[in-house]
């Protein structure tokens, strides 16, 4: 499947489902679409094809935690923070997605969470794309909920 075919197909499918929001300029990608999922929350997810890839697209959602959330995590006793991070890691490893928890140099509380799912050209279908979108959203939601559960007062 050619790069242009990816772009047209992915946009068509997202528009059919009412998810498509906009295409953003991205010099590192063949295309980068922003979608809303789930629709009732207008939560943003990106679907892109890296410029250096002929045969895959990436479904991606990132979160920069609010300063108050980061501060609440920093205020946890060190053992509780590490237990929380291990809980998140082990939970997300069991999901059909990849993840990255970005922590500052001092290895404190994470400030950014990025969840991704890859789809290769031989597996690209509307069903696989919509499943990847749901999986990315649910993985992100799981991590955010675990943080809220342990840090809410």
N, C-alpha and C positions, 0 to 999 in steps of 0.2 A: 504494500500500500504506500503510495507516494505521500510526501509531507503535506501537499495541498489537500489530498483526500482526507487526512486526519483533521485538518482545520475545518473543512466543510462539514464532515460527518459529525464531529463533536459539537460544533455550533448548532447544526440542525437538530440533533438529539436534545441539547439543552433548551433550545427554543420550543421544541415540541412539548417538553415537560414544564415549560414556564419558568425555567431556572436562570436563563441567560440574563446577565445584567449589562456587561460591557466588555469590550476588548481593550486591553491596555498595551501601551508601547513598552516593549522590553527587548533591548538589543541582544540579550542572551537567549532569546526564544524565537522559534518560528511563529508561535502564537501564544498569547497569554489571555485567557478569558477569566472574567470574574463572574461567578454565579451566586445566586442566593439559595441557600439550603440550610435548614428547612425554610420553605417560603414564608410561613407565618412569623418567623423570627428575623428574616432578612440577614441571616448569618452568611458571611462572605467566605467562599472557597475559590481557589484558583485552579484552573486546568490549563496546563501548558505543555508545549513540546520544546524541550531544550534544543537550542540551535545546533548543538553538536551531535544530535541523535536523529538517525533516520527511522528508528523503529520503536520509539516509546513515547508515551505521554505520562505526565505526573499530575496527580490530583493532590493538592496541598492546602493545608490550613494552618496558620500560625496564630499564636496569641502572645502578646506582650502583656504580662501580668501587671495589674494596677499597682502603683507604688505601695498602697496600703496592704495589698495581698502579700507582696514581697516582704514587707516589714513584719507582717504577722508570721510568715514562715521563718524569718530571721530570729524572731523572738521565741520560737520554739526551742526547748532544750536540744542540744546537738544530737542526742540519741533519737529524740522524736522526729527531728528533721530528717535524719538519715533513714529511719524506719519508713517515713512517708515517701521518700524518694525511692527506696527499694520497692515499696508497695506499688508505686506508679510504674516503675521499670518492669517489674514482674507481670503486672496486669497488662501493660501495653505489649510486652513480648508475646503474649498469648493471642493478640489481635492480628488480623490480616493486614496490618499497616506497619510502617516504619515510624520512628519517632526520634526527636532530638530535644533534650532538655539543656538549654544553654544557661550555664552558671558563670558568675564572674570568676576572675583569677583566684580569688581567695576561697573558691569552692563553697560559697554561701548558698543562699536560697536561689533557686532558678528564677530567671527573669523572663525567659522566652521558652515557649513550647512550640515545636513544629511537628505536624503529623503529615505523612505522605503515603501515597499508594502509587505503585508503578503499574502501567498496563502496556504490554508489548504488542506490536502490530498483529501478531498471529492470534492474540486473544482479545482484540478490540471489538466489542459489540456494544450495543446500547445497554443491554443487561449488565455487562461487566462494568461499564462506565458508571451506571447508576448505583451499582453495588459498591464500587470504590468510593463514590461520593458519600454514601451512607456510612461506610466503614470509617472513613476519615473523620466524619462528623462525630460518630459514636466514640471513637478512640479519644478524640479531643475532649468530649463531654465527660468521659470516664475520668480522665486525669484532672480536669477542672473540679469535678465533684469531689474527688478524693482530697484535693487541696482545701476546698471549702469545708468539707467534713472535719478536717483536722485543725483548721485555723479559725473557724467561725466562733465567735464568743457567745 
